[in-house]
Amino acid sequence: MRGRRKYEKMNIINVENITKSYTGRKLFSKASFYVQENEKIGIIGINGTGKSTLLKIVAGDEEPDEGTVTTANHIVINYLPQNPEFDPDETALEHVMSRVVTSQLDEDMRWSIESDAKSLLMKLDITDMTQKTGELSGGQRKRLALATVVLKPCDVLILDEPTNHLDVTTIEWLEGYLKSYPKAVVVVSHDRMFLDNVVDVVYEIEYGTARRYPGNYTNFIARKKENYDKQMKDHI
């Protein structure tokens, strides 16, 4: 009897051989990056290496100077930038609903989404949903932006420093949410514990390239040390 062929995940986003420069400084030089269905990717690197720029390119908010970005058919991407924009005159609930609800939805669906939105905002400690976003603290705005991006269905969730301005309780909620999230996640974070608890792939941005490591952050550190030790041994 023939053995069953192992299921292979499909690449849903391919970034190939991209080059990107800002004010004469080259961030990427022939860098490649891919996202497979359902995987949780953490992007790391020292400040200024282009992590946020890579997210913008993957999300379609920026174009590379050279190279290609290809997405699978009908892929929906939700993107949370590091500094989300708000209409200061919108209430918290209006902010969520205006970005999650489309004009094609019937009244029953709108009611269901509004119910889910209120429940999630309460869970994230945004209890006054009539408060204007311009009156919210930095932490409240970050939680509001998170609620908005996770409520809208998508295939790839892209998050830039999502734990900034969040308290421990909210970070723990986010970790649990992302671990059980059934779609792909791409996240930039300096929070090593968060990366350890969430991701199963790490990309390190360094010297204009993106190198892929399987596993969480702790596994990345171990693999990085192995590579360094081998290089040192080879040069003896």
N, C-alpha and C positions, 0 to 999 in steps of 0.2 A: 504494500500500500504506500502510495506516495505521501511524503511528509507535507504538512501544510506549510505553505510559503509564509514566512514572517511578514507581518504588515509593516510597510514602510511609510513613514510620515511624508507628507507632501510639502514642498516649499511653497508658501503662499506669498512671500515677498522675497525678491532677489535684488540686491544692490551689488552691481558688478563694476569693478575697476573705476570707482569714482575719484575724481579730483575736485577739490574745493579750496578756494583761497579767499581770505578776507584781508583787505588793505595791504596787499602784497605778501601776506603770510600764508603759506600753504598749510591747511589743516589736514587734508587727505591727499594721498598720492597713490592712485591705482588701488584703493581699498575696496574690499568686498565684504558683504554681510548678508546673511539670509535668516529668514524666520520660517520655522516649520509650524504646521497646525498644532495648536494646543500647548506649545512649549512656553516656558516662562524664562525670559532672557533678562539678565542684568548687564548693564553697560557700565564699565568703570574706566578710570583714567584720571590723571592729575588735571587740575583746572587748566582750561585753555587748550585742551587737546581736541575739542570738537564734539563732545558727547551730545550736547543740546542740538548742535547743528545736524548731527546724524539723525536724531529723532525727527527734526523738522523735514529732512530729506525723505525719510521713511514715510512720514505722515503726508507728504506731498505739499508741505508749506514752503519748501525751498527746492530749487533745482541744483544739481551738481554742475560744475563747470564742464566736466567730461564724465563719461560713463553712463550707465543705464540703471533705471529703477523699474522693475517689473512686478506687478501684482497679479495674483490669480483672479479669474473672472468673478465679478460680483462681490469682491472682498470689501467689507466696510471697516474703516479705521476710525477709532475715537482717540483723540489726542488731548492730553492735559499738559499745557505748557507750564514752565516754572513760575511764570507770573501771569495767571489768567486775567482776562479783561472782564469788567463788569459795567453795566449801566447803573450808575449810582441811584437812579430814581426807581429802579425795579425792586419789588419786594423779593425776599429769598425764594418764595414759592414761584413767583412769576419768572424769576431767572431760570429755575429748573424747567418749568413747563414750556417756556418759549423755545427752549433748546432741545427738548425731548419729544414734544408732541408735534406731529406733522398735520397739515391741513386735511389729509386723506382719512384720518382716523374718525370713526363714529363716536357718538357720545358715550357709549358704554366703555369703550377703550380709553377715552380721555379720563373718565371717572376712575377707572382702574389704575391708570398711570399716576393720577393725582393722589390716590390713596397710597400707592407705593412710595411716591415722593415724600409725602407727609410722614410716613412711617420711617423712612430712611433719615430724613432730616432730624426727626426726634431722636433717633438712635445716635446721630452724630452731634447731639446736644445743640441743635438749632431749633429752639422751642418757639420763638416768636417768628412765625413765617411771614408776618406782615411787615417786619422790619426791613427798611431799605438797605440794599447792599452797601451803599455808601456809608452806612452807620455801623457796619460790621467790623470786628477786629480782623487782623491778618489771619489768625487761626480759624475764625469763623468763615472767612472767605475761602480759605483753602478747603475746609470741609464741605462748603457749598459747591465748590468746583468739582470736588471728588464725587459728590452725590450726583451731579449733573452728568458726568462722564460715564459713571457706572450704570446709571439707569437707562441710558440709550443703548439698545442692542448693537453689537458689533462683532467682528471676527478677530480684530487685533486691538488691544487696549494699550496705548502708549502713554507712559507717565514719566514726567520729568521732575525729579526730586519730590515725590508725593508726600514724604514724611516731614518736610519742612513745615514748621509752625504747628505741628500736630502734637497733642499730648500722648502719653504712653497708652492710655486706654484706646484712643482712636487708631494709633499705630497697630496695636494688637488686633483690633477689628479689621483693619485693612489687610494685615498679614493673613488672617483667616479667610477673608473674602477672596483674595487673590489665589491662595493655595487651592481653593475649591472652584475657582473660576474655570468654566469649561472651554474657554477659548484662549488664544495666544495673548501673552503679555510681554511688553518690552518696557523696561524701567531703567532710568538712570537714578542712582542713589549713592550717597556716601555712607549710608547706614549699613555697616557690615552685618549686624545681627539681622536686620530686615532682609538683606540679600540672602543670608544663610537660611532663613526661614521660608523664603518664597521661590527663589529661582532654581532652575535645573540646568541652565547654561549661562556662562559668563563670557562676554566679549570684552577684551581689554583694548582700549584705544591708545596706541603708542607709536611714536615716530611715523605718523601719517597712515598707519594701517590699523586694521581691526582683526585681532586674533581670537579665535573661538576656543573655549575650554568647556568640556562637559562637566556638569556638577554645580554645586553651590559655591559660595565665596571661599569657604574653608578648603574645598577641593582645589579651587583655583590657586590659592596660596601654595598648597603642597605641590601642585604640578609646576608652578612657576619656579619653585625652589629646585625641583628635580632638573628642570631645563637649565637653570643657572649652574648647578653643580656639574652637570654633564659638559656644559660649555667650558667651565674652568678646567675640568679633567682633560678635555680634548686639547686644551692649549698648553698643558704642562709638557 
